[in-house]
């Protein structure tokens, strides 16, 4: 029996880029596409329905992390064996979905990220702001050291998961903001799941969503705080509620 693949798109004001993101998904690579709209003020929902996506709407803006919680909950309820999360802003290359799925199906990894940081020259030439590049390099290096990993970047908006990961990691307890992504990876490491990445072109252009300088600083500080909580939990100094398996709840 074929294992079900669901792509989830956490969307907010993605009307200008949604169609291109969907068109880039290789035919037959996913069985269903779910878009969760976080109270967009543009035509994201209308376009999503025209594209025949499964649409779920938040009637109030809940935040990036809260959007993903809804995405993953719906995908699990629909019986997905593999879940691929792609930002609908066309910054990440949907053509690589089959490559990520092959790695999951082979059992090589439980989580696969898209790695945009293949070289400094490429990142900066593609429009990634210098401060974001430097912050990405610093935080990724620190996260690799603290978590015992060797990933090209921890801050990707392209992620593929085996069902078991989302069934185990208590993602509902995570933050509703951007640090949700960091918490997911720290939790995956804690529960012994294997994380890998695949090279992905970097795209920065006016219509692609991107958080500003102040939110970026806040995100960086929250990431450091997440690593501290992980260290304190591993050292048994403080018990972190983010590291209690859903199966034990």
URWO-V622406 format. One record per residue. D_FIRST is the distance of its C-alpha to the first C-alpha in Angstrom with 1 decimal. Layout:
D_FIRST + D_FIRST
This chain:
0.0 + 3.8 + 6.4 + 9.2 + 12.5 + 15.8 + 19.2 + 22.1 + 25.7 + 28.6 + 31.2 + 35.0 + 37.2 + 34.7 + 35.8 + 37.3 + 34.3 + 31.2 + 30.7 + 31.1 + 28.6 + 25.9 + 27.0 + 26.5 + 22.7 + 21.1 + 19.5 + 15.7 + 15.7 + 15.0 + 13.4 + 16.5 + 20.0 + 22.0 + 25.7 + 27.9 + 31.5 + 34.2 + 37.0 + 37.6 + 40.9 + 39.9 + 37.5 + 34.3 + 32.8 + 34.1 + 32.6 + 29.2 + 29.1 + 30.4 + 27.5 + 25.1 + 23.9 + 23.0 + 26.4 + 27.7 + 31.4 + 33.6 + 37.0 + 38.9 + 38.4 + 36.8 + 36.4 + 33.9 + 32.5 + 32.3 + 30.4 + 27.7 + 27.6 + 26.7 + 24.1 + 22.2 + 22.7 + 21.2 + 18.2 + 17.5 + 18.2 + 15.6 + 12.8 + 12.8 + 11.5 + 14.0 + 17.2 + 19.7 + 23.3 + 25.6 + 29.2 + 29.8 + 33.2 + 32.1 + 33.5 + 30.2 + 28.5 + 25.1 + 24.6 + 23.7 + 20.5 + 18.4 + 20.7 + 20.3 + 16.5 + 16.6 + 19.0 + 16.8 + 13.7 + 16.2 + 17.5 + 20.9 + 21.5 + 20.3 + 22.4 + 23.3 + 26.4 + 28.0 + 31.4 + 34.1 + 37.0 + 37.0 + 40.8 + 43.7 + 45.0 + 41.7 + 41.3 + 44.9 + 45.1 + 42.0 + 43.8 + 42.7 + 45.8 + 47.6 + 47.6 + 43.8 + 43.4 + 45.8 + 44.2 + 40.7 + 42.1 + 44.0 + 41.3 + 38.6 + 40.9 + 41.8 + 38.3 + 37.3 + 40.3 + 39.8 + 36.1 + 36.1 + 33.9 + 34.5 + 32.9 + 34.5 + 34.5 + 33.5 + 34.1 + 31.4 + 29.9 + 26.7 + 24.3 + 20.6 + 19.3 + 16.5 + 15.9 + 17.9 + 20.9 + 21.2 + 20.7 + 23.5 + 26.0 + 28.3 + 28.4 + 29.8 + 33.0 + 33.4 + 36.0 + 35.6 + 37.1 + 36.3 + 36.5 + 33.1 + 31.6 + 33.7 + 33.1 + 29.3 + 29.8 + 32.4 + 30.2 + 27.3 + 29.9 + 31.3 + 28.1 + 27.5 + 24.7 + 25.1 + 26.1 + 26.4 + 27.4 + 27.4 + 30.4 + 30.7 + 33.6 + 35.9 + 36.9 + 39.8 + 41.3 + 43.0 + 40.1 + 37.8 + 37.9 + 39.9 + 41.6 + 45.4 + 47.6 + 48.3 + 44.7 + 43.8 + 46.5 + 45.2 + 41.7 + 43.1 + 45.1 + 42.1 + 40.1 + 43.0 + 43.1 + 39.4 + 40.0 + 43.1 + 41.2 + 38.6 + 41.6 + 43.4 + 40.3 + 39.7 + 43.4 + 43.3 + 46.1 + 44.3 + 41.0 + 38.8 + 36.6 + 34.1 + 33.1 + 32.1 + 28.4 + 26.9 + 25.7 + 29.4 + 30.7
